[in-house]
Amino acid sequence: MSQEERNEQGEPVIRDRRRIDPLTGRVRGPSPSSGPAPSGPAGEDGGDRTDQPDEGARMERELAEEIAGIEDLGQELDQARREAGERLEDLRRLQAEYINYRRRVERDREAVRDSAVANVLAELLPVLDDIGRAREHGDLNGGFKSVGEALEQVTAKLGLVRYGEPGDEFDPTVHEALMHGYADDVEVATCTEILMPGYRFGERVIRAARVAVAEPTAALPDGEDAQA
């Protein structure tokens, strides 16, 4: 048994010469009471020597970790920008769809309104015909005249337009031919007489004008006489 150090009371003194602290796991520095470290080769003091961690290597690792963290943040930022762009495109698409929907609703509302007004005006056409015939025969007098003119004004304000005059070129889309003949003084099919006026509301023809039509005599088939 090797000789042990003893204190003043004669008790043995135990010195912990381990280079690694068992509690912290760090390398211990030289103990002030242990004196200078042995200058002999490694292993002479009964243990392996452990060098201090390389400060430069530690800083490089920390720098690499910081760079990796910055790269991760950059990727997250790019992802956030892409998602923001997608959301912006979605918002623009929804806005365009809403604008188109609102226009479609307004268009449908106008169509429903126009259809309702046109139906009402169509029901009033027989009354307007009676007023027109009474005016032609000189019977539109007194209170009946005032009522008739007021009704015509109201229907005109709603958009009802009367059309059809002698001399108009015949158009089968707006005229209904009830009589047909030939004449020397016309170059195209022409309305020679308005038997019943036509009415339109906007682009819609509520009732086609009923007319007598004359075509040029040059179009007369052989063997037939021209009709006035």
C-alpha positions in Angstrom: 0.0 0.0 0.0 1.4 3.4 -1.0 2.1 6.0 1.6 -1.0 8.3 2.2 -1.0 11.9 3.2 -2.4 12.7 6.6 -3.7 15.9 8.1 -2.8 17.3 11.5 -5.3 15.0 13.2 -3.6 12.0 11.5 -6.6 11.3 9.3 -5.9 10.4 5.7 -6.4 13.1 3.0 -8.0 12.0 -0.2 -7.4 14.1 -3.2 -9.6 13.9 -6.3 -7.2 14.0 -9.3 -9.8 13.2 -12.0 -9.5 15.6 -14.9 -13.3 15.5 -15.8 -15.6 16.8 -13.2 -18.2 14.1 -12.6 -20.9 16.7 -11.8 -20.5 19.2 -14.6 -18.7 17.0 -17.2 -16.2 19.8 -17.8 -12.4 19.6 -17.9 -10.9 20.7 -14.6 -8.2 23.3 -14.5 -5.0 22.7 -12.4 -5.8 22.7 -8.7 -3.9 25.5 -6.8 -2.9 23.0 -4.1 -1.8 20.3 -6.5 1.1 22.2 -7.8 2.3 22.4 -11.3 1.1 19.7 -13.7 3.6 16.9 -14.3 5.8 17.5 -17.3 6.2 13.9 -18.1 4.5 12.2 -21.1 0.8 11.4 -21.0 -0.1 8.5 -18.8 2.6 9.0 -16.2 0.2 10.5 -13.7 -2.2 7.5 -14.1 -4.7 9.2 -16.4 -5.2 10.6 -20.0 -4.7 14.3 -20.7 -7.7 16.1 -22.3 -7.1 19.2 -24.3 -9.3 22.3 -24.0 -12.1 22.5 -26.8 -10.9 24.4 -29.8 -12.5 27.9 -29.6 -12.2 28.4 -33.4 -14.1 25.2 -34.1 -16.8 26.1 -31.6 -17.3 29.5 -33.3 -17.5 27.9 -36.7 -20.2 25.5 -35.5 -22.2 28.4 -34.0 -21.8 30.4 -37.2 -22.9 27.5 -39.3 -26.0 27.1 -37.0 -26.8 30.8 -37.4 -26.5 30.5 -41.2 -28.7 27.5 -41.2 -31.3 29.3 -39.1 -31.2 32.3 -41.5 -31.7 30.0 -44.5 -34.7 28.4 -42.8 -36.2 31.9 -42.1 -35.7 32.8 -45.8 -37.5 29.6 -46.9 -40.3 30.4 -44.5 -40.5 34.0 -45.8 -40.7 32.7 -49.4 -43.4 30.3 -48.5 -45.3 33.1 -46.8 -45.0 35.3 -49.9 -46.3 32.5 -52.1 -49.3 31.9 -49.9 -50.0 35.7 -49.7 -49.9 35.9 -53.5 -52.3 32.9 -53.8 -54.7 34.5 -51.3 -54.5 37.8 -53.3 -55.3 36.0 -56.5 -58.3 34.3 -54.8 -59.5 37.7 -53.5 -59.3 39.2 -56.9 -61.1 36.3 -58.5 -63.9 36.5 -55.9 -64.1 40.2 -56.4 -64.5 39.7 -60.2 -67.1 37.0 -59.6 -69.0 39.3 -57.3 -69.0 42.2 -59.8 -70.2 39.8 -62.6 -72.9 38.5 -60.2 -74.1 42.0 -59.3 -74.2 42.9 -63.0 -76.2 39.8 -63.8 -78.6 40.5 -61.0 -79.1 44.0 -62.2 -79.6 42.8 -65.8 -82.1 40.2 -64.7 -84.0 42.8 -62.5 -84.2 45.1 -65.5 -85.4 42.3 -67.7 -88.2 41.4 -65.2 -89.2 45.0 -64.9 -89.3 45.6 -68.7 -91.3 42.4 -69.2 -93.8 43.5 -66.6 -94.2 47.0 -68.1 -94.5 45.5 -71.6 -97.3 43.2 -70.5 -99.2 46.1 -69.0 -98.7 48.2 -72.1 -99.9 45.3 -74.3 -103.1 45.2 -72.3 -103.7 48.9 -73.0 -103.2 48.7 -76.8 -106.9 48.1 -77.5 -107.8 51.3 -75.5 -105.2 53.2 -77.5 -106.6 51.9 -80.7 -110.1 53.1 -79.7 -108.6 56.5 -78.8 -106.9 56.7 -82.2 -110.1 55.8 -84.2 -112.1 58.3 -82.2 -109.5 61.0 -83.1 -109.7 60.1 -86.8 -113.5 60.3 -86.8 -113.6 63.5 -84.8 -115.2 61.9 -81.8 -112.4 62.7 -79.3 -114.1 65.5 -77.5 -114.7 66.8 -74.0 -113.7 64.7 -71.0 -113.0 61.6 -73.2 -110.3 63.7 -75.1 -108.6 64.7 -71.8 -108.6 61.1 -70.6 -107.3 59.8 -73.9 -104.5 62.3 -74.2 -103.5 61.6 -70.5 -103.3 57.9 -71.2 -101.2 58.4 -74.3 -98.8 60.6 -72.3 -98.5 58.1 -69.5 -97.8 55.2 -71.9 -95.2 57.3 -73.8 -93.5 58.2 -70.6 -93.2 54.5 -69.8 -91.4 53.9 -73.1 -94.2 52.9 -75.5 -93.5 54.1 -79.0 -96.1 54.1 -81.8 -94.8 53.5 -85.4 -96.0 53.0 -88.9 -96.6 55.6 -91.5 -97.6 55.4 -95.2 -94.5 55.3 -97.3 -92.4 53.3 -94.9 -90.4 50.5 -96.5 -92.0 47.2 -95.7 -90.0 45.2 -93.0 -91.5 41.8 -92.2 -89.9 41.9 -88.7 -92.0 44.9 -87.7 -94.8 44.9 -90.2 -97.7 42.5 -90.9 -99.0 42.7 -94.4 -102.8 42.3 -94.5 -103.2 43.6 -98.1 -100.8 43.2 -101.1 -100.6 44.9 -104.5 -98.3 46.5 -107.1 -97.6 50.1 -108.0 -95.6 52.0 -110.5 -94.4 54.7 -108.1 -92.6 52.4 -105.7 -89.1 50.9 -106.2 -89.3 48.5 -103.2 -92.0 46.9 -101.2 -93.7 49.9 -99.5 -96.4 50.3 -96.8 -99.1 52.2 -98.7 -101.7 52.2 -95.8 -101.5 51.7 -92.1 -104.4 49.6 -91.1 -103.4 49.4 -87.5 -100.3 51.1 -86.0 -97.5 49.1 -84.4 -96.0 49.6 -81.0 -92.6 48.9 -79.6 -91.1 49.1 -76.1 -87.4 49.5 -76.2 -86.0 46.9 -78.6 -89.2 44.7 -78.2 -92.0 44.9 -80.7 -95.2 44.6 -78.7 -97.4 44.6 -81.8 -96.4 44.6 -85.4 -98.0 47.3 -87.6 -100.7 45.9 -89.8 -100.3 47.4 -93.3 -101.2 47.3 -96.9 -98.1 46.7 -99.1 -97.4 47.6 -102.7 -94.5 46.1 -104.7 -92.9 47.6 -107.8 -94.8 46.8 -111.0 -91.6 45.3 -112.4 -92.1 42.4 -110.0 -95.6 41.7 -111.3 -95.9 38.2 -112.8 -96.9 38.1 -116.5 -100.6 38.1 -117.2 -101.6 40.0 -114.0 -102.8 43.6 -113.7 -101.3 46.0 -111.1 -103.4 46.7 -108.1 -103.4 50.1 -106.4 
